[in-house]
Amino acid sequence: MKKIIPFLCLFILFSCGKPEEKLTALNYHEMVDLMVENKLHVPMDVERYNKEGRLLTQDEADALSEDAPYALWYINADNVLRKVEYRDPEIARIAMKKEPVIKDINRVDCQNLNRILERIYDRDQDNRSDNLMDEQLDLANLAAVEQILEKCGMPSIQTAGDKGMSAIWLVIQHASAEKRKQYFPMLLEASKKGDLERQDIALMQDRMLMDDGQPQLYGSQITMNEDGEYELYDLKNPEGVDARRQIMGMGPLSEYVVHWGLNFEVPQIPADANEK
């Protein structure tokens, strides 16, 4: 009996093998972030599975390369990629909308915000291309931008890029009236430094004036009346609008409103008249 027990222990040890490796699932963007930082190790024996859970051959996996942005990427504690699970693109796209943009603000590099802000930009624009806009996605984008502003202050083109700066403006423009008022001074200062376009400031100024029930300055706000027809929101001193638009790097209002099938035929005061 004494000889059987040690043998039984050895049998159990070798039959069970090593403990199962703990893996962490990453989305495509998180995986790429690791890759860009040279922190992801990709061995030759990575297992790839289709959405039904079937192990794929290399040729089958290559055929699904376009679905890579919707896959889950599993890494171990040493950032070694162990397996990839492809998902249905439509289902994955909906699920990804609900994922927070920033899972750990402490990992955000204030000097390298391009990728995360470009991701926010794409989420904002994709949300507006859908038939039904998701308000929760806008709130999630705003939460991410506010985290960045709290930690890093207002970024610059050098730290965020043109698209990244546009992302911050877009998210705040699409937020509540209170949020626009709260962050407008920071955006205005960024514009003075050349990090934001002056026309972005003009659009937000008009939006804020409309929030307060006041006439707009630059004619950027188009509304829809009860008959479902577009119309230009109330405009202060219409005869001087093109002079104001020129200062903000915007073209004539008559050309702008054509996009909504509108006409603007108010004679304009020349820009050098210095209208106030």
SVG drawing of the C-alpha trace seen along z (x, -y; Angstrom):
<svg xmlns="http://www.w3.org/2000/svg" viewBox="-46 -101 55 103">
<polyline fill="none" stroke="black" stroke-width="0.4" points="0.0,0.0 2.9,-2.4 4.3,-1.9 0.9,-2.5 0.3,-5.9 3.4,-7.6 2.7,-6.1 -0.8,-7.4 0.4,-10.9 2.8,-10.9 0.1,-9.6 -2.2,-12.5 0.5,-15.1 1.5,-14.0 -2.1,-13.3 -3.3,-16.7 -0.3,-18.6 0.4,-22.3 -2.3,-24.5 -4.5,-26.2 -2.9,-29.5 -4.9,-32.6 -5.7,-34.8 -7.0,-38.3 -9.2,-39.3 -8.4,-42.5 -10.3,-44.3 -8.6,-45.2 -7.6,-48.7 -6.1,-47.5 -4.1,-44.8 -2.8,-47.4 -1.8,-49.7 0.4,-47.0 1.8,-46.3 2.7,-49.9 4.4,-50.1 6.3,-46.9 4.8,-45.1 2.9,-42.4 4.7,-39.1 3.1,-37.0 4.4,-33.4 4.0,-31.1 1.5,-28.8 -1.3,-31.3 -4.7,-29.5 -7.4,-31.2 -11.1,-30.3 -14.1,-31.3 -17.4,-32.6 -18.6,-29.1 -15.6,-28.2 -13.9,-26.0 -10.1,-26.0 -9.1,-27.5 -6.3,-26.6 -3.8,-29.4 -5.6,-29.8 -9.0,-30.1 -7.7,-32.6 -6.1,-34.7 -9.4,-34.7 -11.0,-36.4 -8.3,-39.2 -11.0,-41.9 -12.8,-40.8 -9.8,-41.3 -11.1,-44.6 -14.0,-42.7 -12.0,-39.8 -11.1,-39.2 -7.3,-38.8 -6.3,-36.8 -2.9,-37.4 -1.2,-35.9 0.4,-37.7 3.6,-38.2 1.7,-39.9 2.1,-36.8 -0.8,-36.4 -2.2,-32.9 -5.5,-32.9 -7.8,-34.9 -11.6,-34.5 -13.3,-36.0 -16.8,-37.4 -19.8,-38.3 -18.9,-41.9 -22.4,-43.4 -22.8,-41.9 -19.2,-42.8 -19.7,-46.4 -22.7,-46.9 -20.8,-45.4 -17.8,-47.6 -19.9,-50.7 -20.6,-49.9 -17.0,-49.4 -15.3,-52.3 -12.7,-54.1 -10.4,-54.4 -10.2,-51.5 -7.3,-52.9 -6.6,-56.6 -3.2,-56.0 -2.0,-54.2 -2.8,-57.2 0.3,-59.0 -0.4,-62.8 2.3,-63.3 0.9,-60.6 -2.9,-61.0 -3.3,-60.6 -4.6,-57.0 -7.1,-57.3 -8.5,-60.6 -8.7,-59.4 -10.7,-56.4 -13.1,-58.8 -13.4,-60.8 -14.3,-57.7 -16.8,-56.6 -18.5,-60.0 -18.8,-60.0 -19.9,-56.4 -22.6,-57.1 -23.9,-59.9 -23.9,-57.6 -26.4,-55.2 -30.1,-55.6 -30.6,-55.8 -28.0,-57.8 -26.9,-56.3 -26.9,-58.9 -25.1,-56.6 -22.2,-56.4 -21.9,-60.2 -21.9,-60.2 -19.1,-57.6 -17.1,-59.6 -17.6,-62.7 -16.5,-60.8 -13.3,-59.8 -12.5,-63.4 -13.2,-64.7 -10.7,-62.2 -8.1,-63.3 -8.7,-67.0 -8.6,-66.4 -5.3,-64.5 -3.5,-66.2 -5.2,-69.6 -6.1,-70.8 -3.8,-68.9 -2.1,-70.4 -1.6,-69.4 1.8,-68.1 0.4,-65.7 -3.0,-64.9 -2.7,-65.6 -5.3,-67.5 -7.9,-64.7 -7.4,-64.3 -8.0,-68.0 -11.1,-67.8 -12.3,-64.8 -12.2,-67.0 -14.2,-69.7 -16.7,-67.4 -17.5,-65.6 -18.0,-68.8 -20.0,-70.3 -22.3,-67.3 -22.6,-67.5 -25.0,-69.4 -25.3,-73.2 -23.6,-73.2 -20.6,-71.2 -20.2,-73.6 -20.1,-76.6 -17.7,-74.8 -15.1,-73.9 -15.5,-76.7 -12.7,-78.9 -10.2,-76.0 -11.2,-75.5 -11.0,-79.2 -7.5,-79.3 -6.5,-76.3 -7.8,-78.2 -5.7,-81.2 -2.6,-78.9 -3.4,-77.5 -4.4,-74.0 -8.1,-74.4 -9.7,-76.0 -11.3,-79.3 -14.4,-78.1 -14.8,-75.4 -15.0,-78.2 -17.5,-80.0 -19.8,-77.0 -19.7,-76.5 -20.3,-80.2 -23.4,-80.0 -24.6,-76.9 -24.1,-78.5 -26.1,-81.5 -28.9,-79.3 -28.8,-77.4 -29.5,-80.8 -32.2,-81.8 -30.0,-84.6 -29.4,-85.4 -26.3,-83.7 -23.3,-85.5 -22.0,-83.4 -25.1,-81.7 -23.9,-78.1 -27.1,-76.9 -29.8,-75.6 -33.1,-74.5 -36.2,-72.6 -39.6,-74.2 -42.9,-72.5 -43.5,-71.8 -40.3,-69.8 -38.5,-72.5 -35.0,-73.8 -34.6,-77.4 -31.7,-79.7 -31.8,-80.3 -32.1,-84.0 -29.1,-86.0 -27.7,-89.1 -26.9,-92.0 -27.4,-89.8 -25.8,-92.5 -22.4,-91.9 -22.4,-88.1 -20.0,-87.6 -17.4,-90.0 -17.7,-88.0 -17.4,-84.7 -14.3,-85.9 -12.5,-86.6 -13.3,-83.1 -12.0,-81.5 -15.5,-80.8 -16.9,-81.4 -20.0,-83.5 -23.2,-82.5 -25.1,-82.3 -22.8,-79.4 -23.2,-77.7 -27.0,-77.6 -27.3,-76.1 -26.5,-72.7 -29.9,-72.9 -31.7,-74.2 -31.9,-77.7 -31.2,-81.2 -29.5,-84.1 -29.7,-87.3 -29.1,-90.1 -26.6,-92.7 -23.4,-92.6 -21.3,-95.4 -17.7,-95.2 -15.3,-93.6 -13.2,-96.7 -16.2,-98.6 -15.2,-97.1 -18.7,-96.4 -19.2,-95.5"/>
</svg>
